[in-house]
């Protein structure tokens, strides 16, 4: 007897195609067919989950997120909280895959965090969103653009330290942010690329020549465009301008509506090739929790009505999860729904070499997010073929984890 699940919905964004009155057939944690609902026949052992007034997208992939549900990635080595909290919180918001992201800290703390996260990724089976790698934001940044990160923890490029982090990461590190104007930046890029790690430019005051030198060396990503770098200026070109106009570069956009003005989000989406735009949350430990004081690495931040700042008022990440980023991207830009969906699913997955996710297609892992057709709120999250969140609590008990 076959053991398959057929999901039926108003329509499906694959994300590149839109199937009206769609069905998605899954078996053993993978998608085996997608198309018009009328093309599927009932069979023995088939479970049919009919979700009227909903639409489906690939499971959302967040490649830059520091924490959620009380878990802080930079403190992963301390054992004071569990990544299960983050996993379950994110799944209740439609996220199925994520890169826990650490910030600049002491050499020992960063090593400990990377080591702990790599073990979690390889050994822990979570009941919600799945960590698929590690993102390291720092510590080789420009101190003048440290943002909410502790300036005292930012330092010159040390290739020996990078080697230690790579070893601790056990092939799980996917991205590292650095400032391309620093000495030895090209050697850093070469070392990262040699270990299948994406060099991402950010927290930088690099001039045009420094940026282009880094891009030519293989740095093809820009960390949270517009933030942590010079603003656009009509008489000079720095990282912001080069990242917008060089088609080789993937750009990250924080889609909370506070870090970037909606018009500037639209400008980026009009300027860049559609497959080079990656929506991120930059969310922190307090995401999904009440307002108050929280920590990102060694920095203390304050959350007030969803706005995250350091005690001196500097923006310090967000508490937005990317299902809200999806709504913002639709509202802020001229992107088609298929293009906007790709910015949160297919594009981030492909950018980090995650070829088995980010798309509703036969053979891909069954990571699917279902949205209410009227409100665009998350109705259900399926991760690796399992229902990990159901807002109505009809198909399992996961509604209790709603934050």
Number of C-alpha atoms within 10 A of each C-alpha: 7 9 12 19 20 21 18 24 24 20 23 29 21 23 24 17 12 16 20 15 16 22 26 25 23 26 19 14 18 21 25 18 17 21 20 17 20 10 9 15 8 9 11 9 11 17 15 14 14 13 17 13 15 23 25 31 26 31 30 35 32 27 29 28 25 30 32 27 23 22 26 29 32 29 25 25 19 11 11 10 16 15 24 20 20 30 24 25 26 31 30 29 26 33 31 32 27 26 27 30 27 29 27 26 24 16 14 10 19 26 21 20 26 31 20 20 30 22 14 18 18 13 9 14 10 17 18 28 29 26 25 24 24 28 27 26 23 25 31 26 29 25 20 12 18 21 18 22 25 18 17 12 18 19 17 15 20 14 15 9 13 19 15 13 21 20 16 21 22 14 14 24 27 22 25 27 24 27 29 32 21 19 13 14 24 20 14 25 22 18 17 23 16 10 14 16 21 23 30 29 30 30 31 28 23 23 17 16 15 19 24 19 15 24 23 12 17 19 28 21 25 25 28 26 27 26 19 21 24 19 14 15 10 7 5 9 18 21 29 27 18 20 28 24 13 15 15 18 22 26 27 26 28 26 29 28 16 14 20 17 13 18 11 14 22 18 15 22 26 14 15 19 16 17 19 22 24 31 29 27 25 26 27 31 26 28 26 24 15 13 16 13 15 19 19 27 23 17 16 16 25 21 22 13 10 19 17 27 19 21 14 9 11 12 18 24 26 26 26 24 27 26 23 19 23 23 17 17 29 17 12 20 18 14 17 11 17 16 22 27 26 30 30 29 27 26 25 28 25 16 19 17 13 16 13 16 27 31 28 30 21 15 16 20 25 30 30 30 28 26 22 17 17 9 11 15 18 24 25 27 32 24 25 25 19 17 20 25 31 23 20 13 13 9 14 13 14 22 18 13 15 15 14
